[in-house]
Amino acid sequence: MSDASDALKRLPGSLAWLAVQLLFVVAWIALLAYLPWWIVLALLLTLDAASIWCGRRALGTIDQWLVFYGALGLIGLAISLAWAIGGSLWAWLAGIAAACAGFGWKLYLMQRFDLPRSASKTNVAKPEPAALPMQATEPVSMLPVIWRSADEARTRAEREAIWQRGEPVYLVNGEIRFGPPTGDYLWSDGTAVIAWAGSRYAVSDDGRWFVASGPVGHPGSCDYLYDRTSRLVYELPSWEIRGWGEHGPWLAEPGKAPVPFGRIGVAGTDYLPLRDLWLPRSFFAALPLARQTWRAPVGQHAAALDIALPDRLLDDDDPLACLRRPCFRLEVDGEDSGLRLYGMHGQPWSDDGRTLRVSAWLADAPHASPQPWRWSRAAGWLPDDRVAG
């Protein structure tokens, strides 16, 4: 009875605080609706940048409030844009469409930068009594995780030198979005951990387990875990690695007790060979390994593309470069053209089916520099004086 009476006593104060919060939310939306839409857009983008900055530094719950009010601000943006266009039905539809696009952008940022994340990260670090059972479940013999900075290799010689030290090579894959670069890891046996990973990694003392952190993740994140013995890779973006146990890593979700890796029930992705590399099975789904054929709209002529890969990928300075942006060997009516190209878009044949136009380069050229070429049965391959489609 005493608990119920205490709850009733606190009820008026809780309702008053809820009313204040609702009033502030309505005032925030009304303010943005009153401002010009371009000012509202600039303000919301500023809130997005601030939430990312605060999230990386775990500044209390600030990033949570910035994400929350940034999302509410999209309602004000929709109203402001609708009135600026004229207030008609189509204007309101345009405003709603802009708000939906903004929500999509917001969801992308939340997934890309793990927002909001300050509460879970800061609660782990606080010496609260609730954290004591978490430490009690960890094995006494658990070894700490030592994070290392990966070395990037731009040439084959640099890569061999890193492998001689028993370390993986970090290959930047060129995807830089609002933060540090991301990359893949390559081991001396040709195994590639294809990931949007950062340049920090850790290896267990027995050399079996390898973990790569996310590019914007806090130290301890376990985005990509690779079992070198079984040749399996696991994607674990919501887990943290706490240490190395006798039978593998110990992982924990933010704010929860750690458990052995074998108990989390995540299925791994196996590897398949490609030339002298080993790549995750899921990576093959994005590779254009099947032949592509373009038939002329008139007649029997046909152009075919096959992916062009060297016999040994490890001989290149970047063995994964030709897989990130593959080039193709071109045949016309079963005859090799001697050209290489990145692909064909649309209909490359002329309407009468007699001329083929592509943007390509000679197969023995030292560098890929696409130029317009044309083919016809009478003249064969000639440089084209117009840009290829």
VEXKOL-781897 format. One record per residue (C-alpha): residue number from 1; residue in three letters; x negated, y, z. Coordinates in pm, 1 decimal. Layout:
<drenlum NUM 'ALA' <X Y Z>>;
...
//
This chain:
<drenlum 1 'MET' <0.0 0.0 0.0>>;
<drenlum 2 'SER' <-282.3 237.4 81.0>>;
<drenlum 3 'ASP' <-433.2 186.6 -267.1>>;
<drenlum 4 'ALA' <-98.9 267.8 -430.6>>;
<drenlum 5 'SER' <-52.2 580.4 -218.5>>;
<drenlum 6 'ASP' <-404.0 697.9 -302.0>>;
<drenlum 7 'ALA' <-334.2 651.0 -670.9>>;
<drenlum 8 'LEU' <-15.4 856.9 -643.8>>;
<drenlum 9 'LYS' <-204.0 1135.1 -468.5>>;
<drenlum 10 'ARG' <-461.7 1146.8 -749.7>>;
<drenlum 11 'LEU' <-195.4 1141.3 -1024.4>>;
<drenlum 12 'PRO' <-118.2 1517.8 -1033.5>>;
<drenlum 13 'GLY' <-487.5 1602.7 -1064.5>>;
<drenlum 14 'SER' <-536.7 1349.6 -1343.8>>;
<drenlum 15 'LEU' <-237.9 1484.4 -1536.1>>;
<drenlum 16 'ALA' <-364.3 1840.2 -1493.6>>;
<drenlum 17 'TRP' <-706.9 1747.4 -1630.8>>;
<drenlum 18 'LEU' <-543.2 1565.3 -1922.2>>;
<drenlum 19 'ALA' <-334.2 1874.0 -1996.2>>;
<drenlum 20 'VAL' <-646.6 2090.9 -1997.0>>;
<drenlum 21 'GLN' <-818.5 1854.1 -2238.5>>;
<drenlum 22 'LEU' <-517.9 1849.3 -2473.0>>;
<drenlum 23 'LEU' <-499.6 2228.2 -2461.2>>;
<drenlum 24 'PHE' <-867.5 2255.7 -2552.4>>;
<drenlum 25 'VAL' <-823.5 2011.4 -2840.9>>;
<drenlum 26 'VAL' <-529.1 2210.4 -2981.8>>;
<drenlum 27 'ALA' <-722.7 2536.8 -2941.6>>;
<drenlum 28 'TRP' <-1024.4 2387.3 -3122.3>>;
<drenlum 29 'ILE' <-814.3 2270.9 -3418.4>>;
<drenlum 30 'ALA' <-627.3 2604.4 -3432.0>>;
<drenlum 31 'LEU' <-953.6 2801.3 -3431.5>>;
<drenlum 32 'LEU' <-1095.5 2602.1 -3721.2>>;
<drenlum 33 'ALA' <-769.3 2626.6 -3913.2>>;
<drenlum 34 'TYR' <-784.3 3006.7 -3880.5>>;
<drenlum 35 'LEU' <-1146.0 3033.1 -4006.9>>;
<drenlum 36 'PRO' <-1239.6 3020.9 -4378.6>>;
<drenlum 37 'TRP' <-1286.2 2663.5 -4495.3>>;
<drenlum 38 'TRP' <-1650.3 2711.4 -4596.7>>;
<drenlum 39 'ILE' <-1737.7 2833.9 -4246.4>>;
<drenlum 40 'VAL' <-1558.1 2531.0 -4099.5>>;
<drenlum 41 'LEU' <-1751.7 2297.9 -4330.3>>;
<drenlum 42 'ALA' <-2085.2 2452.5 -4231.4>>;
<drenlum 43 'LEU' <-1991.8 2427.0 -3862.5>>;
<drenlum 44 'LEU' <-1895.1 2058.6 -3891.1>>;
<drenlum 45 'LEU' <-2217.6 1974.8 -4073.3>>;
<drenlum 46 'THR' <-2407.5 2151.7 -3796.5>>;
<drenlum 47 'LEU' <-2224.6 1937.9 -3538.7>>;
<drenlum 48 'ASP' <-2322.5 1624.4 -3733.8>>;
<drenlum 49 'ALA' <-2689.3 1725.1 -3733.0>>;
<drenlum 50 'ALA' <-2672.7 1810.0 -3362.3>>;
<drenlum 51 'SER' <-2510.7 1474.8 -3276.4>>;
<drenlum 52 'ILE' <-2789.4 1289.0 -3460.1>>;
<drenlum 53 'TRP' <-3054.8 1495.1 -3280.3>>;
<drenlum 54 'CYS' <-2896.3 1440.1 -2937.7>>;
<drenlum 55 'GLY' <-2835.8 1071.6 -3007.8>>;
<drenlum 56 'ARG' <-3203.9 1009.3 -3077.4>>;
<drenlum 57 'ARG' <-3299.3 1170.0 -2748.6>>;
<drenlum 58 'ALA' <-3018.2 1015.8 -2540.4>>;
<drenlum 59 'LEU' <-2916.3 1350.9 -2389.3>>;
<drenlum 60 'GLY' <-2643.2 1229.1 -2160.2>>;
<drenlum 61 'THR' <-2299.1 1223.0 -2326.6>>;
<drenlum 62 'ILE' <-2354.6 1526.6 -2547.3>>;
<drenlum 63 'ASP' <-2362.7 1326.9 -2869.7>>;
<drenlum 64 'GLN' <-2027.9 1166.3 -2778.1>>;
<drenlum 65 'TRP' <-1858.2 1505.3 -2744.1>>;
<drenlum 66 'LEU' <-2019.0 1631.7 -3064.9>>;
<drenlum 67 'VAL' <-1895.8 1328.6 -3259.5>>;
<drenlum 68 'PHE' <-1546.9 1356.7 -3104.8>>;
<drenlum 69 'TYR' <-1496.4 1726.3 -3174.2>>;
<drenlum 70 'GLY' <-1659.8 1694.3 -3513.8>>;
<drenlum 71 'ALA' <-1395.9 1435.0 -3606.0>>;
<drenlum 72 'LEU' <-1114.1 1655.6 -3470.4>>;
<drenlum 73 'GLY' <-1254.8 1946.0 -3668.4>>;
<drenlum 74 'LEU' <-1169.1 1765.9 -3990.2>>;
<drenlum 75 'ILE' <-802.2 1835.3 -3915.3>>;
<drenlum 76 'GLY' <-880.0 2205.5 -3893.9>>;
<drenlum 77 'LEU' <-1079.7 2182.0 -4218.0>>;
<drenlum 78 'ALA' <-781.3 2023.9 -4396.4>>;
<drenlum 79 'ILE' <-546.9 2302.2 -4277.8>>;
<drenlum 80 'SER' <-791.9 2580.6 -4362.2>>;
<drenlum 81 'LEU' <-858.9 2440.0 -4710.2>>;
<drenlum 82 'ALA' <-487.8 2391.9 -4781.6>>;
<drenlum 83 'TRP' <-406.7 2754.5 -4693.0>>;
<drenlum 84 'ALA' <-703.7 2881.1 -4893.6>>;
<drenlum 85 'ILE' <-583.1 2699.1 -5206.9>>;
<drenlum 86 'GLY' <-230.7 2835.5 -5175.3>>;
<drenlum 87 'GLY' <-33.5 2623.3 -4933.3>>;
<drenlum 88 'SER' <150.1 2424.1 -5198.6>>;
<drenlum 89 'LEU' <210.3 2050.5 -5184.7>>;
<drenlum 90 'TRP' <-95.9 1985.5 -5400.2>>;
<drenlum 91 'ALA' <-300.2 2212.1 -5173.5>>;
<drenlum 92 'TRP' <-201.5 2008.3 -4868.8>>;
<drenlum 93 'LEU' <-281.0 1685.9 -5052.2>>;
<drenlum 94 'ALA' <-623.1 1827.7 -5141.0>>;
<drenlum 95 'GLY' <-678.3 1919.5 -4776.6>>;
<drenlum 96 'ILE' <-583.1 1570.1 -4661.1>>;
<drenlum 97 'ALA' <-814.5 1417.4 -4922.0>>;
<drenlum 98 'ALA' <-1100.2 1638.6 -4798.4>>;
<drenlum 99 'ALA' <-1032.2 1528.2 -4440.4>>;
<drenlum 100 'CYS' <-1033.6 1160.2 -4543.7>>;
<drenlum 101 'ALA' <-1365.7 1212.7 -4722.7>>;
<drenlum 102 'GLY' <-1496.7 1378.4 -4409.1>>;
<drenlum 103 'PHE' <-1387.2 1083.2 -4195.9>>;
<drenlum 104 'GLY' <-1568.1 850.6 -4436.4>>;
<drenlum 105 'TRP' <-1881.6 1063.3 -4402.6>>;
<drenlum 106 'LYS' <-1841.7 1059.3 -4024.1>>;
<drenlum 107 'LEU' <-1811.5 678.3 -4016.1>>;
<drenlum 108 'TYR' <-2122.7 647.4 -4233.4>>;
<drenlum 109 'LEU' <-2323.5 865.7 -3994.4>>;
<drenlum 110 'MET' <-2196.7 674.0 -3692.6>>;
<drenlum 111 'GLN' <-2302.0 343.0 -3845.8>>;
<drenlum 112 'ARG' <-2629.7 470.4 -3990.5>>;
<drenlum 113 'PHE' <-2748.1 638.2 -3669.2>>;
<drenlum 114 'ASP' <-2565.7 421.8 -3412.8>>;
<drenlum 115 'LEU' <-2349.5 710.9 -3286.4>>;
<drenlum 116 'PRO' <-2234.8 769.6 -3023.1>>;
<drenlum 117 'ARG' <-2491.7 572.3 -2830.6>>;
<drenlum 118 'SER' <-2609.4 787.1 -2541.3>>;
<drenlum 119 'ALA' <-2385.3 630.2 -2276.7>>;
<drenlum 120 'SER' <-2499.6 273.3 -2333.2>>;
<drenlum 121 'LYS' <-2863.5 371.5 -2362.2>>;
<drenlum 122 'THR' <-2876.6 595.5 -2058.0>>;
<drenlum 123 'ASN' <-2681.3 359.7 -1834.5>>;
<drenlum 124 'VAL' <-2941.9 89.9 -1887.4>>;
<drenlum 125 'ALA' <-3215.2 318.7 -1764.1>>;
<drenlum 126 'LYS' <-3029.4 435.8 -1449.3>>;
<drenlum 127 'PRO' <-3120.1 249.5 -1129.9>>;
<drenlum 128 'GLU' <-2758.7 159.1 -1049.8>>;
<drenlum 129 'PRO' <-2667.2 -139.8 -835.0>>;
<drenlum 130 'ALA' <-2479.7 -295.2 -1129.5>>;
<drenlum 131 'ALA' <-2809.8 -339.4 -1311.3>>;
<drenlum 132 'LEU' <-2954.7 -563.7 -1042.8>>;
<drenlum 133 'PRO' <-2781.3 -886.6 -1155.1>>;
<drenlum 134 'MET' <-2915.1 -818.3 -1504.7>>;
<drenlum 135 'GLN' <-3272.8 -845.0 -1380.5>>;
<drenlum 136 'ALA' <-3188.4 -1153.1 -1174.1>>;
<drenlum 137 'THR' <-3089.7 -1351.1 -1484.0>>;
<drenlum 138 'GLU' <-3417.4 -1293.5 -1661.9>>;
<drenlum 139 'PRO' <-3673.5 -1574.5 -1630.2>>;
<drenlum 140 'VAL' <-3974.4 -1502.3 -1414.2>>;
<drenlum 141 'SER' <-4207.3 -1631.5 -1687.0>>;
<drenlum 142 'MET' <-4067.8 -1398.1 -1954.2>>;
<drenlum 143 'LEU' <-4343.7 -1210.6 -2137.2>>;
<drenlum 144 'PRO' <-4301.6 -842.2 -2226.8>>;
<drenlum 145 'VAL' <-4249.4 -723.7 -2583.8>>;
<drenlum 146 'ILE' <-4543.6 -526.1 -2716.4>>;
<drenlum 147 'TRP' <-4441.8 -299.5 -3001.9>>;
<drenlum 148 'ARG' <-4700.8 -225.7 -3269.8>>;
<drenlum 149 'SER' <-4721.6 25.8 -3550.3>>;
<drenlum 150 'ALA' <-4732.1 -143.6 -3888.7>>;
<drenlum 151 'ASP' <-4994.6 -52.4 -4146.9>>;
<drenlum 152 'GLU' <-4883.4 39.2 -4495.3>>;
<drenlum 153 'ALA' <-5081.3 -96.1 -4791.1>>;
<drenlum 154 'ARG' <-5083.9 81.6 -5127.1>>;
<drenlum 155 'THR' <-5324.8 -154.8 -5301.8>>;
<drenlum 156 'ARG' <-5384.4 -527.9 -5308.4>>;
<drenlum 157 'ALA' <-5722.7 -483.6 -5136.5>>;
<drenlum 158 'GLU' <-5562.0 -294.0 -4847.1>>;
<drenlum 159 'ARG' <-5296.1 -563.5 -4818.9>>;
<drenlum 160 'GLU' <-5556.4 -842.1 -4803.8>>;
<drenlum 161 'ALA' <-5746.3 -655.9 -4531.4>>;
<drenlum 162 'ILE' <-5431.6 -632.6 -4317.0>>;
<drenlum 163 'TRP' <-5355.3 -1001.5 -4369.0>>;
<drenlum 164 'GLN' <-5707.5 -1091.4 -4260.2>>;
<drenlum 165 'ARG' <-5616.6 -946.5 -3919.4>>;
<drenlum 166 'GLY' <-5311.7 -1175.6 -3904.1>>;
<drenlum 167 'GLU' <-5064.7 -886.9 -3935.2>>;
<drenlum 168 'PRO' <-4775.8 -827.6 -4175.8>>;
<drenlum 169 'VAL' <-4788.7 -553.6 -4437.8>>;
<drenlum 170 'TYR' <-4531.5 -272.9 -4429.7>>;
<drenlum 171 'LEU' <-4402.2 -176.8 -4775.2>>;
<drenlum 172 'VAL' <-4194.2 142.0 -4789.6>>;
<drenlum 173 'ASN' <-3890.8 73.4 -5004.9>>;
<drenlum 174 'GLY' <-3825.2 440.0 -5081.2>>;
<drenlum 175 'GLU' <-3492.7 472.4 -4899.2>>;
<drenlum 176 'ILE' <-3533.0 789.3 -4691.1>>;
<drenlum 177 'ARG' <-3202.1 919.7 -4556.5>>;
<drenlum 178 'PHE' <-3200.3 1195.5 -4297.3>>;
<drenlum 179 'GLY' <-3496.2 1045.4 -4114.8>>;
<drenlum 180 'PRO' <-3813.4 839.0 -4135.1>>;
<drenlum 181 'PRO' <-3874.7 601.0 -4426.7>>;
<drenlum 182 'THR' <-3753.5 244.4 -4424.1>>;
<drenlum 183 'GLY' <-3934.5 -57.3 -4558.2>>;
<drenlum 184 'ASP' <-3987.6 -429.9 -4587.8>>;
<drenlum 185 'TYR' <-4245.2 -660.0 -4427.0>>;
<drenlum 186 'LEU' <-4459.9 -905.1 -4622.2>>;
<drenlum 187 'TRP' <-4660.9 -1192.1 -4471.5>>;
<drenlum 188 'SER' <-4967.3 -1357.9 -4619.3>>;
<drenlum 189 'ASP' <-4771.9 -1673.0 -4713.6>>;
<drenlum 190 'GLY' <-4552.6 -1463.3 -4944.8>>;
<drenlum 191 'THR' <-4255.5 -1444.5 -4707.3>>;
<drenlum 192 'ALA' <-4078.0 -1109.1 -4723.3>>;
<drenlum 193 'VAL' <-3851.4 -976.0 -4449.2>>;
<drenlum 194 'ILE' <-3623.7 -764.6 -4666.7>>;
<drenlum 195 'ALA' <-3479.6 -496.0 -4443.9>>;
<drenlum 196 'TRP' <-3411.5 -128.4 -4394.4>>;
<drenlum 197 'ALA' <-3661.1 -150.1 -4110.8>>;
<drenlum 198 'GLY' <-3884.1 100.6 -3940.9>>;
<drenlum 199 'SER' <-4261.4 80.6 -3912.3>>;
<drenlum 200 'ARG' <-4262.7 -74.0 -3563.4>>;
<drenlum 201 'TYR' <-4264.2 -448.6 -3504.5>>;
<drenlum 202 'ALA' <-4345.5 -711.1 -3242.2>>;
<drenlum 203 'VAL' <-4463.6 -1072.8 -3257.4>>;
<drenlum 204 'SER' <-4429.3 -1338.7 -2988.6>>;
<drenlum 205 'ASP' <-4747.8 -1474.5 -2831.0>>;
<drenlum 206 'ASP' <-4713.5 -1807.8 -3011.1>>;
<drenlum 207 'GLY' <-4670.8 -1627.8 -3345.5>>;
<drenlum 208 'ARG' <-4333.4 -1787.4 -3421.3>>;
<drenlum 209 'TRP' <-4099.5 -1491.0 -3372.4>>;
<drenlum 210 'PHE' <-4121.2 -1156.4 -3550.6>>;
<drenlum 211 'VAL' <-3892.1 -861.8 -3483.7>>;
<drenlum 212 'ALA' <-3870.6 -534.5 -3678.1>>;
<drenlum 213 'SER' <-3706.0 -230.3 -3523.9>>;
<drenlum 214 'GLY' <-3466.5 0.5 -3703.7>>;
<drenlum 215 'PRO' <-3605.5 325.3 -3846.3>>;
<drenlum 216 'VAL' <-3403.9 538.9 -3604.4>>;
<drenlum 217 'GLY' <-3353.5 280.1 -3331.4>>;
<drenlum 218 'HIS' <-3488.3 327.2 -2981.5>>;
<drenlum 219 'PRO' <-3782.0 105.2 -2872.6>>;
<drenlum 220 'GLY' <-3643.2 -236.9 -2797.0>>;
<drenlum 221 'SER' <-3388.8 -259.5 -3076.3>>;
<drenlum 222 'CYS' <-3373.9 -594.0 -3254.4>>;
<drenlum 223 'ASP' <-3233.1 -518.9 -3598.6>>;
<drenlum 224 'TYR' <-3418.7 -796.6 -3783.1>>;
<drenlum 225 'LEU' <-3545.5 -1112.6 -3613.9>>;
<drenlum 226 'TYR' <-3747.5 -1360.7 -3822.3>>;
<drenlum 227 'ASP' <-3826.1 -1719.2 -3722.5>>;
<drenlum 228 'ARG' <-4152.5 -1798.2 -3902.4>>;
<drenlum 229 'THR' <-4137.0 -2169.8 -3820.6>>;
<drenlum 230 'SER' <-3785.3 -2234.9 -3950.3>>;
<drenlum 231 'ARG' <-3807.0 -1955.9 -4211.2>>;
<drenlum 232 'LEU' <-3478.9 -1795.7 -4105.8>>;
<drenlum 233 'VAL' <-3398.6 -1427.7 -4063.9>>;
<drenlum 234 'TYR' <-3128.8 -1289.9 -3831.9>>;
<drenlum 235 'GLU' <-2964.8 -946.7 -3849.0>>;
<drenlum 236 'LEU' <-2894.4 -828.5 -3493.4>>;
<drenlum 237 'PRO' <-2825.8 -452.5 -3508.3>>;
<drenlum 238 'SER' <-2634.5 -440.4 -3176.7>>;
<drenlum 239 'TRP' <-2889.6 -628.5 -2967.2>>;
<drenlum 240 'GLU' <-3200.7 -531.7 -2774.2>>;
<drenlum 241 'ILE' <-3496.9 -759.4 -2717.8>>;
<drenlum 242 'ARG' <-3600.9 -783.9 -2352.1>>;
<drenlum 243 'GLY' <-3892.9 -1026.6 -2372.3>>;
<drenlum 244 'TRP' <-4029.4 -1358.5 -2493.8>>;
<drenlum 245 'GLY' <-3918.8 -1671.8 -2311.2>>;
<drenlum 246 'GLU' <-4045.9 -2026.8 -2333.2>>;
<drenlum 247 'HIS' <-3799.1 -2117.3 -2608.8>>;
<drenlum 248 'GLY' <-3772.5 -1785.5 -2788.0>>;
<drenlum 249 'PRO' <-3667.9 -1425.2 -2732.2>>;
<drenlum 250 'TRP' <-3426.5 -1301.0 -2469.0>>;
<drenlum 251 'LEU' <-3171.7 -1053.6 -2606.2>>;
<drenlum 252 'ALA' <-2912.0 -825.7 -2454.5>>;
<drenlum 253 'GLU' <-2639.3 -595.7 -2574.7>>;
<drenlum 254 'PRO' <-2675.7 -241.7 -2435.4>>;
<drenlum 255 'GLY' <-2577.9 -236.0 -2071.5>>;
<drenlum 256 'LYS' <-2528.9 -613.5 -2043.2>>;
<drenlum 257 'ALA' <-2727.7 -901.4 -1897.6>>;
<drenlum 258 'PRO' <-2986.7 -1068.1 -2122.1>>;
<drenlum 259 'VAL' <-2929.6 -1414.3 -2262.8>>;
<drenlum 260 'PRO' <-3153.5 -1660.1 -2448.4>>;
<drenlum 261 'PHE' <-3145.8 -1619.7 -2823.3>>;
<drenlum 262 'GLY' <-3001.1 -1967.1 -2870.4>>;
<drenlum 263 'ARG' <-2683.1 -1869.7 -2685.9>>;
<drenlum 264 'ILE' <-2574.2 -1568.8 -2892.7>>;
<drenlum 265 'GLY' <-2442.5 -1782.3 -3179.0>>;
<drenlum 266 'VAL' <-2566.1 -1577.4 -3475.9>>;
<drenlum 267 'ALA' <-2629.6 -1767.3 -3798.8>>;
<drenlum 268 'GLY' <-2955.2 -1704.4 -3979.0>>;
<drenlum 269 'THR' <-3023.4 -1659.9 -4350.3>>;
<drenlum 270 'ASP' <-3258.4 -1911.6 -4509.0>>;
<drenlum 271 'TYR' <-3522.0 -1842.0 -4774.3>>;
<drenlum 272 'LEU' <-3562.9 -1941.9 -5137.1>>;
<drenlum 273 'PRO' <-3879.0 -1927.4 -5352.1>>;
<drenlum 274 'LEU' <-3924.9 -1682.4 -5638.7>>;
<drenlum 275 'ARG' <-4258.6 -1718.5 -5815.8>>;
<drenlum 276 'ASP' <-4511.2 -1694.2 -5528.6>>;
<drenlum 277 'LEU' <-4273.7 -1514.8 -5287.8>>;
<drenlum 278 'TRP' <-4016.9 -1638.2 -5037.7>>;
<drenlum 279 'LEU' <-3705.7 -1417.6 -5019.9>>;
<drenlum 280 'PRO' <-3383.3 -1434.7 -4813.7>>;
<drenlum 281 'ARG' <-3102.4 -1615.0 -4990.0>>;
<drenlum 282 'SER' <-2880.2 -1306.5 -4956.1>>;
<drenlum 283 'PHE' <-3135.0 -1100.9 -5152.4>>;
<drenlum 284 'PHE' <-3084.4 -1315.5 -5462.4>>;
<drenlum 285 'ALA' <-2721.8 -1205.9 -5491.6>>;
<drenlum 286 'ALA' <-2839.4 -855.5 -5585.3>>;
<drenlum 287 'LEU' <-3105.1 -972.3 -5834.5>>;
<drenlum 288 'PRO' <-2996.6 -969.4 -6201.7>>;
<drenlum 289 'LEU' <-3142.3 -1313.1 -6278.7>>;
<drenlum 290 'ALA' <-2875.0 -1414.6 -6529.5>>;
<drenlum 291 'ARG' <-2909.5 -1322.0 -6897.6>>;
<drenlum 292 'GLN' <-2711.1 -1014.9 -7006.4>>;
<drenlum 293 'THR' <-2576.9 -1002.8 -7360.8>>;
<drenlum 294 'TRP' <-2445.2 -711.0 -7568.1>>;
<drenlum 295 'ARG' <-2277.3 -813.2 -7892.0>>;
<drenlum 296 'ALA' <-2228.1 -576.1 -8182.5>>;
<drenlum 297 'PRO' <-1865.7 -465.0 -8232.4>>;
<drenlum 298 'VAL' <-1891.8 -566.8 -8598.6>>;
<drenlum 299 'GLY' <-2097.8 -853.9 -8737.5>>;
<drenlum 300 'GLN' <-2303.5 -1121.1 -8564.1>>;
<drenlum 301 'HIS' <-2588.5 -917.9 -8412.4>>;
<drenlum 302 'ALA' <-2648.9 -955.1 -8037.0>>;
<drenlum 303 'ALA' <-2895.3 -805.7 -7790.2>>;
<drenlum 304 'ALA' <-2996.8 -995.4 -7475.9>>;
<drenlum 305 'LEU' <-3178.1 -888.7 -7159.9>>;
<drenlum 306 'ASP' <-3377.9 -1118.6 -6931.1>>;
<drenlum 307 'ILE' <-3545.9 -999.2 -6614.3>>;
<drenlum 308 'ALA' <-3920.5 -958.1 -6669.9>>;
<drenlum 309 'LEU' <-4126.1 -1083.7 -6376.3>>;
<drenlum 310 'PRO' <-4501.0 -1155.1 -6363.6>>;
<drenlum 311 'ASP' <-4614.3 -1510.6 -6296.0>>;
<drenlum 312 'ARG' <-4772.9 -1397.4 -5967.4>>;
<drenlum 313 'LEU' <-4602.5 -1115.0 -5782.4>>;
<drenlum 314 'LEU' <-4871.1 -1107.4 -5512.2>>;
<drenlum 315 'ASP' <-5125.5 -987.5 -5768.9>>;
<drenlum 316 'ASP' <-4949.9 -648.8 -5788.3>>;
<drenlum 317 'ASP' <-5023.0 -361.5 -5552.0>>;
<drenlum 318 'ASP' <-4659.2 -372.1 -5440.4>>;
<drenlum 319 'PRO' <-4522.7 -724.6 -5495.3>>;
<drenlum 320 'LEU' <-4165.0 -613.1 -5425.2>>;
<drenlum 321 'ALA' <-4158.8 -310.0 -5655.9>>;
<drenlum 322 'CYS' <-4047.0 -507.6 -5961.2>>;
<drenlum 323 'LEU' <-3760.9 -652.7 -5754.8>>;
<drenlum 324 'ARG' <-3636.5 -321.9 -5615.9>>;
<drenlum 325 'ARG' <-3612.4 -177.8 -5969.4>>;
<drenlum 326 'PRO' <-3640.5 -466.9 -6212.4>>;
<drenlum 327 'CYS' <-3720.2 -419.3 -6580.5>>;
<drenlum 328 'PHE' <-3600.8 -646.6 -6858.4>>;
<drenlum 329 'ARG' <-3731.6 -815.0 -7171.2>>;
<drenlum 330 'LEU' <-3519.9 -735.7 -7476.9>>;
<drenlum 331 'GLU' <-3431.5 -977.1 -7754.4>>;
<drenlum 332 'VAL' <-3227.4 -906.9 -8067.3>>;
<drenlum 333 'ASP' <-3082.2 -1204.0 -8248.9>>;
<drenlum 334 'GLY' <-3317.3 -1431.2 -8054.6>>;
<drenlum 335 'GLU' <-3635.8 -1238.1 -8146.1>>;
<drenlum 336 'ASP' <-3849.7 -1069.6 -7881.1>>;
<drenlum 337 'SER' <-3861.6 -693.9 -7931.3>>;
<drenlum 338 'GLY' <-4192.1 -641.6 -7749.6>>;
<drenlum 339 'LEU' <-4018.2 -374.4 -7542.7>>;
<drenlum 340 'ARG' <-3930.1 -339.9 -7175.5>>;
<drenlum 341 'LEU' <-3640.0 -139.2 -7035.7>>;
<drenlum 342 'TYR' <-3452.5 -80.3 -6710.8>>;
<drenlum 343 'GLY' <-3118.6 -178.4 -6857.0>>;
<drenlum 344 'MET' <-2850.2 -77.0 -7103.1>>;
<drenlum 345 'HIS' <-2531.5 110.9 -7020.6>>;
<drenlum 346 'GLY' <-2217.0 134.0 -7221.0>>;
<drenlum 347 'GLN' <-2221.7 13.5 -7580.8>>;
<drenlum 348 'PRO' <-2575.5 39.6 -7726.9>>;
<drenlum 349 'TRP' <-2462.2 -67.1 -8075.2>>;
<drenlum 350 'SER' <-2338.3 171.1 -8341.7>>;
<drenlum 351 'ASP' <-1977.7 146.4 -8451.6>>;
<drenlum 352 'ASP' <-2070.1 -47.1 -8764.5>>;
<drenlum 353 'GLY' <-2281.8 -293.2 -8560.1>>;
<drenlum 354 'ARG' <-2596.7 -232.8 -8768.7>>;
<drenlum 355 'THR' <-2804.0 -12.8 -8535.2>>;
<drenlum 356 'LEU' <-2909.8 -68.5 -8175.8>>;
<drenlum 357 'ARG' <-3040.1 222.5 -7968.1>>;
<drenlum 358 'VAL' <-3215.9 182.9 -7634.0>>;
<drenlum 359 'SER' <-3450.5 370.3 -7401.2>>;
<drenlum 360 'ALA' <-3759.1 151.5 -7355.7>>;
<drenlum 361 'TRP' <-4137.2 126.7 -7360.9>>;
<drenlum 362 'LEU' <-4390.2 -113.5 -7509.1>>;
<drenlum 363 'ALA' <-4448.3 -427.0 -7301.7>>;
<drenlum 364 'ASP' <-4828.1 -377.1 -7300.7>>;
<drenlum 365 'ALA' <-4810.7 -7.0 -7205.5>>;
<drenlum 366 'PRO' <-5006.1 77.4 -6887.8>>;
<drenlum 367 'HIS' <-4711.5 267.7 -6738.3>>;
<drenlum 368 'ALA' <-4334.5 252.8 -6775.9>>;
<drenlum 369 'SER' <-4239.1 563.1 -6974.3>>;
<drenlum 370 'PRO' <-3903.4 508.2 -7144.6>>;
<drenlum 371 'GLN' <-3865.0 656.6 -7491.5>>;
<drenlum 372 'PRO' <-3579.0 630.4 -7743.1>>;
<drenlum 373 'TRP' <-3601.8 338.1 -7988.2>>;
<drenlum 374 'ARG' <-3370.2 208.3 -8257.3>>;
<drenlum 375 'TRP' <-3336.4 -125.2 -8433.7>>;
<drenlum 376 'SER' <-3180.5 -228.6 -8761.3>>;
<drenlum 377 'ARG' <-3212.6 -546.9 -8961.2>>;
<drenlum 378 'ALA' <-3367.1 -364.4 -9255.2>>;
<drenlum 379 'ALA' <-3623.2 -147.9 -9072.4>>;
<drenlum 380 'GLY' <-3682.6 -339.6 -8748.1>>;
<drenlum 381 'TRP' <-3790.9 -139.6 -8441.9>>;
<drenlum 382 'LEU' <-3876.5 229.8 -8487.0>>;
<drenlum 383 'PRO' <-3905.4 528.4 -8250.0>>;
<drenlum 384 'ASP' <-3574.1 710.4 -8249.2>>;
<drenlum 385 'ASP' <-3538.1 1083.7 -8306.1>>;
<drenlum 386 'ARG' <-3233.4 1105.7 -8081.3>>;
<drenlum 387 'VAL' <-3192.6 1018.6 -7714.3>>;
<drenlum 388 'ALA' <-3074.0 663.8 -7657.8>>;
<drenlum 389 'GLY' <-2735.6 620.1 -7499.9>>;
//
